[in-house]
Amino acid sequence: MNILLVDDESRSRSHVAEFLRKLGHQVVEANDGTEALELFNKQDFNLLLTDNRMPRMSGLELLHKLSDVPAAKKVDKVLFTAYADVDSSIAAIRAGAFDYLLKPLDIDELVKTTERVAQHQAEIRGQANQQSAAPAQVKPDITNSDASKVGVFSRQMKQIYSLALKLHHNRSIPVLIEGETGTGKELVARYIHYGEKNNNLPFVALNCAALSSSIFESELFGYEAGTFSGGLPQGKKGKLDMANGGTLFLDEISELPLNLQAKLLRVLQEKEFYRVGGLKLIKTDVRIICASNQRLKNLIQQGLFRKDLYYRLNMGYIYIPPLRKQPNAIIPLTRMFMMEISEQANRRFTKIDSQAARILRTYPWPGNVRELRNTIEWIVLMNDDTTIRLHHLDKLRLNTPENTAENLDKRILPDDFFLPPGSMDLDKLSNDIILKALKMHNGNKTATARYLGISRSTLYYRLQLMEDSK
């Protein structure tokens, strides 16, 4: 892709640009919004990555100005911002931004976002080539003709994909997919949608944790003209409209507020909904697939998830085991990623030495398949070699006690632990665990949230409470 990267911090900008170039993208750098506007009149871009807080012109102001630039109409725009500036990022989404990222940028999130943009840009090109008014479709990235292409290397995953194929043939069944972060829940959801062959039905994904409650509702249901200030004057269709006839994939469904859970239940039961600010009842034909990295049964007991919605979604249930529970799949997956990335990046990696293979098999992979792929991608892109060797895996920190496979599944406390007499400060215990996990991940909040099994927004909220209590 052709990417325009806008950031007034030159050092940070250079590091991000270098990383994107190693992924195979063409990157043009701009120091501020004014320079970015000039560049849009000189060359074409697929993606704009811009900081928000910059001198002369903020990222949000840049997005508003680009709305009047014809060359920027089909460009996907992503704003990156500090936590304290999330309100601006929500405003950016209302202004037409594709997504926003939190600073400091997390490599995993950046890679995932660029992949989604590349997919969206491919849809736009396909739509233009066909000159059709039909909704753009997402091409499947999996097929069943060659199981290795989707990393089906364990007995558990073969059973999962066999069940997914059965669910593919019955669109009337909603599906709930549970599993730790990075296990491939969206990949399974796409297989349920596409099956063994491509089809022309839409697959639309929406992350329930990425947006606030008010914004999420308008994204899901759409809104009528004049519903709120800052909205499009003609109103906007929601993801349910876009997915009509196909599949709506709701990731991190555990983050959906209770009031919206009730509205989603109505869609599942009645196959109809109202747009925000609308009075007209709209019929829909959409398959709902939801994913969660938390066990919804536990959230029901805490009063955070509706029991009736859970049982409705649970008609088709899939649990994806963590990678550490599929040790025989680790080396085949490694080979698959190594060969794929080497071919894309014109590298020469073809082998894994025995010592490296032993480390790969025994590391617990808390980030699961996604962490494995990112690790192999880093090794292939950063080393000129033919073989993955032991010294390439130093970053896994295998010798730390908290990261050993033996200790990963152990409880923090034994069954016969004692409670202190009198009273116990549960908030302090929770805070101590959060701070220890944050230190364990070198301050990386995304990795910490993933490790604790909570959303990034929940982690930020807890950290802010700690800061306010000082």
N, C-alpha and C positions, 0 to 999 in steps of 0.2 A: 504494500500500500504506500501511497504518497502521504506523508504525515507532516503537518505544520505544528511545531512545538513552540509554545510561547511562554516564556518565563524570564523575569528580570534578574533572577539569580543565576548567573552564568555557569557557576560550578555545578549546581544541581541540574541545570538544563543539559549541560554537556554529558553528564553521567547517564541521564535518561536517554538522550539521543544516541549515545554509543550502544546502550543496551538494545534499543529498538533496531538499530542498524544490524546488530548481530543476529537479530531475529529475521533479517531479510527485508526490512522496510527501508524505503527512501525517506530521509528525514531532513526537513529544512527548519532551521532555528530562527526565531525572532525574539528580540529583546523586550518588546512591548506590543500593545494592541495596535498602535498606530502603524508600526512596521508590518504587523500581520495583515492589516487592511490593504496595504500597498502590494503585498505579495499575492493576495487573492486576485488582483487584477493582472498578474503576470504569469501565473501558472495554476494548474489544476491540483486539487488535493482530495483525498478520500476522508481524512480524519484531521480534525483540529483538537489538539491537546493544549489547554491553556490554564495557567494559574489564574486565580481570581484577584488576589490583592497585588496590584502592580501600580507603579506611578504612571501618571498621565491618563491611563485608561484601564479600568478594571476588566477582568475577564467577563463579568456579567454585561458591562457596557459594550464590550466587543461583540458578544452574542447578539445584542439588540441591533447594533449597527450592521451586522452581517445579514440580518433579516431583509435588508434592502439591497443586498449584493446578489445579482442573479447567479454568479459563479459559485456562490456558497449554499445554494438551495439544497443540493444533494449531498453536501458534506456532513458527516456525522461529527457532532461537537461534544467534547467531554471536558468538564471543568474539574480541576483539582483544587482542593481547599482545605484549610485547617478545620479542626473540630468546631471551634467557636464560630465558624462562618457557615454552618450548615444551612441556616435560613437562606443565605444567598444561593446556595446550591439548589435548594428547592425552587427558588425563583428562576434559576437557570433552566430547570426542567420545564417549568411553565413557559419559558421563552423558546423552547424547542431543543434543548440539549438532549443528547442521546443518553448521557449518564454523568455521574460525578464520582470522583475518587478522593479519598481523604489523604492529607499529608501528615507525616512523610509517606511518600508513595510506597505501597507494598507491591513487590515484584509479581506475586501470584495474581493479585487483583489487576495489575496493569496488563499482564499477559492475557488474562481471561477477557478483559474489556476489548483489547485489540482483536482478539479472535472473534468476538461477537460483532464488532464493527466490520471486520473483513467479510463475515457471513452476510451482514446486512447490505454491504456494498455489492456483494455478488447478486443478491436479490434485486437490487435496484438496476444493475446491468441487465439481468435476465428479463426484468419487466420491460425495460426500454427496448431490448432486442425483439421481444414478442409483440410490442406495441399493443398490449392488451390491458383492459381495465380491470382484469381479475386481480385479486389480492396477491401480492408477492409471496412465494412459498419458500420455506427453509429446506434446502436439500439435506437429506439424511447423511450423517457422517458415519453410518454403520450399515453393514449388510450381513446377512446370515450365510451367504455362500462361502465365506471364509472366516471361520470363528476367530482366527488369530488377529484379524483386523480390529476386533473389538476387545481383545484381551481376555477371551474366554478360555482360561487355562486351568481352572479348578472345577471339581465336581459341583461345588456350591453355585458357581457362576453359570455352569451349564444348566442346572436346574432352574435358576432365575430366568435365563433367557428362554428356556422352554415354556415357563409360565407366562413370560411377557408376550410370547408369540400367540399363546391361547387368548390372552387379554386383547391382543391386537384385533382379533376376529370378532370381538363383541364390544362395540363402542358404547353400549348402554351401561357398562360397569365402570364406575369411578374407581380410581386407583390411589392408594397411599403407599409411598416408598419411604422407608426409614433406613437410616444408616449414618455412620459418622461422616463428617466433612471429608470430601475428597475420594469417596468410594465409588463415584460414578453414577449417582442417582439420575442426573439429567440424561446421561447416555442411555440408561435403561428406559427412561420415559420416552426418549426419541424412538427407541426400538419398538415400544408398545404402539407408538403412533404409526411408524413407517412399515414395520414388519420386515419381511424378506425382500420386498421390492419397493422402489420409489413410488410415491403417489403425489397427486397434486393438491392434497388437502393441507390447510395451514396448520403449522405448529407454532404457537405463540408462548413465550416464556415470560414470567413476571416474578421478580423477587419480592416477597412480602416484607423483608427486613430493610429494603433499600430506601423506602419512602415513608414519610409520615402518614398517619391515619387519613387525614383529609386529602392529601395528594394521591394516596393509594386508591381511595374510593373513586376519584375521577379517572384514574388510569384504568381501573378495572371496568367500570360501568360507562365511562365517558360522561360528558356533560352537555347540557343544552346552551344555546346562545344566551349571553347575559347572566349566566349563573353566578359568576364572581368576577371581580375586577382582576385584570391581568390575564384572563382567559382569552382564547381565540374568539373573535367576534361571531364566527359562524358556529361555535360550539365544537365539540370533538368526539369522535367515536372512541370507545374504549377497547380494551383487549378482548372482551367478550365478543364484540362486533367483529374484530379482526380474526378471531379464532372460529367464527361460525362455520359449521360443517366439518371442523377439524378438532384440534386438541388445544386446550389451555393448560399450561404447566405452571403451577404455583409453587415456587421454591421457598423453603423456610416458612411453611404454612404455620408453624408454631408461633411465629411473630405476628400473625393476623389478630388485630384487636377483636374483643368479644362481640362488639356491635356489628362488625363486618362479617364475623363468622355466621351470624344469624342471616345476613343477606346472602351469603354464599350458599347456605343451606337451602334457602328459598330457590335459588337458581338450580340447584341439584334436584330438588323435589318437583318444582313447578315448570322448569325449563323456560323461565321468563324473568325479566328484570326491568327496573326503571333506570334511566340515566339520571345523574345528579341534576337536580333542578327540573326534571321532566315529569310529565303527567301521563305520557303514553307508555303503555305496557308493551315491552318488546319481547317477542318470542326468540328463542335461541336453540340451536342444535349443536352442542359442543360437548366433547368428552373432557372431563376434569381429571387431571393427574396432579397429585400433591406430593411434596417431598419434605422431609424433616430430619434434621440431625439430632433431634431430641425425641425421646419416647413420649408420644402424645398421651398415653395412659397415665404417665406420671404427672403431666400437666393438668389432666382432668381432676386428679386428686387434689391439686393445688388451686383448683377453681380458675385456671387460666385457659382452658380449652373446653368447648361444649361437647358433652357426651353424645348428643344426638348427631352432631356433625361428624364426630369421630366414627361412629358406627356406620354412618352413611358412606364415608370415604373408605372404610375398612372392608367394603365388599370385595375389593381386589387389593390384597395386601402383599407387599414384597419387602423383605428385610435383606439388605446387602451387608454381609459380614465385613469387618475391617480386614485390611491386607495382611495383618499379622496372623489372622486366622486362616490364611491361604498361603502358607509358606512355599508350597510347590509351584505357585504361580509367579513368584517374585522374579526368578531368573528369566523365564520366558517373556514376561512383561518387559524386563530390562532389555533383552535382545530386540524386542519389537520396537521400543522407543529408540534405542541406539541406532538401529538400521534406518528407521523413518527419519529421524532428525539428521543423521549423517547425510542421507540422500538430499534432504532439503537444503542443508547448509554446505554441501559439497565438501564434507569431511570424510575421513578414511577409517573410522572406527568399525571394526567387524568382530572383535573378540572381547571376552571378559576373562581375566586371569583367575586362577583358583582362589587366591587369597581375597581378592575383591568380591568374588561370588559368595564366599563364606560370610563376609561382612554384610553384604546385601541381604542374605537370607536371615541373619540374626538380628539386624536392626529392626526395631518395633514399628517404624513408619507411622507415627502419630498422625501425619497428614495423608496417609493412605496412598492410593494410586496417583493422586495429583502430586504429592510430594515426591514420589518415585520418579515421575516423568520430569518434574522440574529439576531434580537432582541430575538425571541423565542428560537433560538438555544443557544444563550448566557445564557439565563435564565435556560434552561434545563440542560446545561452542567455544570454550575457553582453553582447550588443549589441542595441540597438534600431535596426534598419536593414532595408533591403530587398535590399541587395546585399553580397556578400562582397567586401571591398576589400583593397588591398595592406597597409594598416596593421593589418588583422585578423590578418595572418600573421607578425607580428614575432617571435613565440615560436619559429618554426621555425629561426632562426639559420642562414639559408641561406648566409651569407658565410663561415662557418668552414670552413677547408680540409678538416677531417676529415669534413665532412658533405656535400661536393659529390658529385654523381652520378658525376663523372669518376673520383674517387678511391676510391669505395666498393668497387669490385670489384678494385682493385689490390692486389697482395701487399704486405705490410709490408716484406719483404726482396726484393731482386732475385734472379734465378736465379744470379748469379755472386757472391753475398755471401761474405765471408771469416769463418772462425771463428778465435778467438784461439788462439795456441799454448798447449800445456800442458794446460789444462782449462777447462771452462766451467760456471758455476753456472746450471743450467736453472731451478731453483726461483726464483732471484732474477729471472731474465728474465720468468718467468711472473707473479711478484708485481708487477714493474714495469708489465707490461701491464694487470694487474687494477687497480692503483692509478690508472693513467692513464685507463682506461675509467671508473672511478668518478668521477674529477674531471671527465671529459668530460660525464658525466650529472648533475653537481651533487650527487653523493652519493646519488642514487636507486638503491638496490640492485636493485630489480626491473628497472628499465631497463638497468642494467649487466649483470645476468645474461642478459637477453634479447639484448643487443648481443654478448656473448661466446659465446652459444649454449650456456650451461650452466644448470642449474637454480638456483633461488634458494638451496636448501639447500646446494648445492656451493659457491656463492659465500660464504655465511656461514661454511662450514667453512674455506675458504682464508683468509678475513679473520681468523678466530679463530686459525689457525696463525701468521699474521704477528704478531698481537698477543702470542701466547704466546712467540714467539721474541725479542721485544724485551728 
